[in-house]
Amino acid sequence: MMKLRRILFVQYSDPALYPPLEHSSGIFVERGWAVVFLGTGTALNHNLHLPSSPGVRVERIQLAQEGWKQKSQYVVFIVWILWWTYWWRPNWIYASDPLCTPALWFVRKLTKIHIVYHEHDSPSFTQAQSWFMKTVFKYRNKLGRVAELCVLPQQMRLVEFLRATRRSGPAFCVWNCPRLDEILDSNSSQERKLIIYYHGSINGSRLPAQLIIAACRFNGAVQLRVAGYEPPGSVGHMRELIALSAKMGVPDLIDFVGTIPLRRDLLHIALGAHVGLSFMPKESEDINMQHMVGASNKPFDCMACGLPLLVTDLPEWVSTFVEPGYARACEPCDPDSIEMELRWYLDHPDDRREMGRRCRDKIRQDWNYDTMFADVLASVENG
């Protein structure tokens, strides 16, 4: 009888915040692996959950507030990782953020357990002012050199990671795409009203006031459906957008459905819409914001539901989504530019539906996690 293979997912954050963790753990379970997640709670009021599965166990410790309690909790978290590693004896550990790298570097030195390091968000070294964060970055680079596999969601971030860590071993770029079984047939209505859909964190760059101004010009023919949560620093933004639409005479413009705990339910909400929204800031010093094509799940999720996209007119987004015919682009700080693209989608329903069909086909053929993750899976299972 084959010995049960075990993989331990570790992140000093809430694993439900990262769709790739849901996807990769599901793939491992389907291949006969046992999966355990070690994570924390979060300061965000997001109410997101990983789906229950007989092959997945999720363990979390409550996230402490800032100060000495949080520092003490971090020490507890490190000890917790070491204890689970000793007691459960996983074949592989799947690490997901820099804050867990100090513990896992020692695990890698003291045991024969193999490690995948999958960095979803690249850290900013210019913000590493404290001794603690400088130490974390040092161990992140060490683990980046010695881990059996490294994974990043975007090619330019991967290039920077290899430069910073001086890694020479296997490394993969895996886009944050949906799984094949998440592709859904559209059931959007054929009525004259155009429904624009957005899900994710809610802030001024993703849902700008200019979008509301442009949509209100259609006097009810355009509606905005929003699912998500407001991160710290943006609390109250949704309320401001709703107040703006009411002030402009379209109080029913925004259909805010709040946070949807499970991805499968979130995607079904997208089915009733016509166009998916994926705006990005045009200027940012954050490497994650500069290079989000592939790393952002939003456009791919919408495409899996048959929704063509409205994106920012950034060169990388235009070449990836607009030129192949999956999207139209606008200037998100210009209501006139947004209005022009919304009007095109409203006036060309047949072309819009054809774009949606191409979107769904592209996800099925190439841009799905089952395909993107195949090389990582093969390396783990053959390692």
Residue pairs with C-beta under 8 A, 6 or more apart in sequence:
2 32
4 32
4 33
4 34
5 32
5 33
5 34
5 91
6 33
6 34
6 35
6 36
6 88
6 89
6 90
6 91
6 92
7 25
7 28
7 33
7 34
7 35
7 36
7 90
7 91
7 92
7 93
7 94
7 380
8 36
8 38
8 84
8 85
8 88
8 90
8 92
8 93
8 94
9 15
9 21
9 25
9 35
9 36
9 37
9 38
9 39
9 93
9 94
9 96
10 38
10 39
10 81
10 93
10 94
10 95
10 96
10 100
10 103
10 104
11 18
11 21
11 37
11 38
11 39
11 40
11 95
11 96
11 97
11 100
12 39
12 40
12 74
12 77
12 97
12 99
12 100
13 39
13 40
13 42
13 96
13 97
13 99
14 39
14 40
14 41
14 42
14 44
14 46
14 48
14 60
15 21
15 22
15 37
15 39
15 50
15 58
15 96
16 22
16 46
16 48
16 49
16 50
17 42
17 44
17 46
17 48
18 96
18 120
19 176
19 178
19 263
19 297
20 118
20 120
20 153
20 174
20 176
20 369
21 37
21 50
21 96
22 50
22 51
22 263
23 178
23 179
23 369
23 373
24 94
24 118
24 369
24 373
24 376
25 35
25 37
25 50
25 53
25 56
26 53
26 56
26 179
27 179
27 369
27 370
27 373
27 377
28 35
28 377
29 35
29 53
29 55
29 56
31 377
31 381
33 55
34 55
35 55
35 56
35 57
36 56
36 57
36 58
36 59
36 84
36 88
36 90
37 50
37 56
37 57
37 58
37 59
37 60
38 59
38 60
38 80
38 81
38 84
39 58
39 59
39 60
40 60
40 61
40 62
40 63
40 77
41 60
41 61
41 62
41 63
42 63
43 63
43 232
44 229
44 231
44 232
45 229
45 259
46 229
46 259
47 229
47 259
47 261
48 259
48 261
49 261
49 262
50 56
50 58
51 262
51 263
51 264
59 84
61 73
61 76
61 77
61 80
63 70
63 73
64 70
64 72
64 73
71 132
74 99
77 100
77 103
78 102
78 103
81 100
81 103
81 104
81 107
82 103
82 106
82 107
85 93
85 107
85 111
85 113
90 113
91 113
91 114
92 113
92 114
92 115
92 116
92 380
92 383
93 104
93 107
93 113
93 114
93 115
93 116
94 115
94 116
94 118
95 101
95 104
95 115
95 116
95 117
95 118
95 143
95 147
96 118
96 119
96 120
97 119
97 120
97 121
98 119
98 123
98 136
98 137
98 139
98 140
99 136
101 117
101 136
101 139
101 140
101 142
101 143
102 135
102 136
102 139
104 115
104 117
104 143
105 139
105 142
105 143
105 146
107 113
107 115
108 115
108 143
108 146
108 147
114 148
114 149
114 380
114 383
115 143
115 147
115 148
115 149
116 147
116 148
116 149
116 150
116 151
116 376
116 380
117 143
117 144
117 147
117 149
117 150
117 151
118 150
118 151
118 152
118 174
119 150
119 151
119 152
119 157
119 161
120 153
120 176
120 295
121 288
122 152
122 157
122 160
122 161
122 287
122 288
123 137
123 140
124 286
124 287
125 137
125 164
127 133
128 134
128 136
128 137
140 165
141 164
141 165
141 166
144 150
144 161
144 164
144 165
144 167
145 165
145 166
145 167
145 168
145 169
147 169
148 169
148 170
148 379
148 383
149 169
149 170
149 171
149 172
149 376
149 379
149 380
149 383
150 161
150 165
150 167
150 169
150 170
150 171
150 172
151 171
151 172
151 173
151 174
151 376
152 158
152 161
152 171
152 172
152 173
152 174
153 173
153 174
153 175
153 176
153 294
153 295
154 173
154 175
154 291
154 292
154 293
154 294
154 295
155 173
155 291
155 294
156 287
156 290
156 291
157 287
157 288
157 291
157 295
158 171
158 172
158 173
160 287
161 167
161 171
162 171
170 379
172 375
172 376
173 294
174 369
174 372
174 373
174 376
175 294
175 295
175 300
175 367
175 372
176 294
176 295
176 296
176 297
176 300
176 369
177 297
177 300
177 363
177 367
177 368
177 369
177 372
178 267
178 297
178 300
178 301
178 304
178 363
178 368
178 369
179 368
179 369
179 370
180 364
180 368
180 369
180 370
182 263
182 264
182 267
182 301
182 304
183 304
183 360
183 363
183 364
183 368
184 267
184 268
184 270
184 271
184 304
184 305
184 306
185 271
185 306
186 271
186 305
186 306
186 307
186 353
186 356
186 360
187 271
187 272
188 195
188 271
188 272
188 273
188 274
188 306
188 307
189 195
189 272
190 349
192 221
192 346
193 220
193 221
193 222
193 223
194 218
194 221
194 222
194 223
194 274
194 275
194 342
194 345
194 346
195 222
195 223
195 224
195 225
195 272
195 273
195 274
195 275
196 215
196 222
196 223
196 224
196 225
196 273
196 274
196 275
196 276
196 277
196 310
196 342
197 225
197 269
197 270
197 273
197 274
197 275
197 276
197 277
197 302
197 307
198 206
198 207
198 224
198 225
198 226
198 227
198 228
198 276
198 277
198 278
198 298
199 226
199 227
199 228
199 260
199 266
199 269
199 270
199 298
199 301
200 206
200 228
200 298
201 228
201 229
201 230
201 231
201 234
202 226
202 228
202 229
202 230
202 231
202 234
202 237
202 238
203 230
203 231
203 233
203 234
203 237
204 234
204 237
205 279
205 280
205 281
205 332
206 279
206 280
207 226
207 237
207 238
207 241
207 277
207 279
208 279
208 332
208 333
209 240
209 241
209 244
210 332
210 333
210 334
210 335
210 338
211 224
211 277
211 279
211 332
211 335
211 338
212 224
212 241
212 244
212 245
212 248
212 253
212 254
213 244
213 248
213 335
214 335
214 336
214 338
214 339
214 342
215 222
215 223
215 224
215 245
215 250
215 253
215 338
215 342
216 245
216 248
216 249
216 250
216 253
217 335
217 339
218 339
218 342
218 343
218 346
219 249
219 250
220 250
220 252
220 253
221 346
222 253
222 342
222 346
223 252
223 253
223 254
223 255
224 253
224 254
224 255
224 277
225 254
225 255
225 257
225 269
225 272
225 273
226 238
226 254
226 255
226 256
226 257
227 257
227 258
227 259
227 260
227 266
227 269
228 259
229 258
229 259
230 236
230 237
230 238
238 254
238 256
241 254
242 254
242 256
245 251
245 253
245 254
257 269
260 266
260 269
266 301
267 301
267 304
267 305
270 276
270 301
270 302
270 305
270 307
271 305
271 306
273 305
273 307
274 307
274 345
274 352
275 307
275 308
275 309
275 310
275 342
275 345
275 352
276 298
276 299
276 301
276 302
276 303
276 305
276 307
276 308
276 309
276 310
277 298
277 302
277 309
277 310
278 296
278 298
278 299
278 302
278 309
278 310
278 311
278 312
278 317
278 327
279 310
279 311
279 312
279 332
280 289
280 292
280 296
280 311
280 312
280 314
280 317
281 289
281 312
282 312
282 314
282 332
282 333
284 290
288 295
291 316
293 316
293 317
293 320
293 321
299 309
299 311
299 321
299 326
299 327
300 363
300 367
302 309
302 359
303 309
303 326
303 359
303 360
303 362
303 363
303 367
304 359
304 360
304 363
304 368
305 360
306 356
306 357
306 359
306 360
307 356
307 359
308 326
308 327
308 328
308 345
308 352
308 355
308 356
308 359
309 321
309 326
309 327
309 328
309 359
310 327
310 328
310 329
310 330
310 338
310 341
310 342
310 345
311 317
311 318
311 321
311 322
311 327
311 328
311 329
311 330
312 329
312 330
312 331
312 332
313 329
313 330
313 331
313 337
314 329
317 327
317 329
318 329
321 327
321 329
322 328
322 329
324 358
324 362
325 355
325 358
326 355
326 358
326 359
326 362
327 355
328 341
328 344
328 345
329 341
330 337
330 338
330 340
330 341
331 337
331 338
332 338
345 352
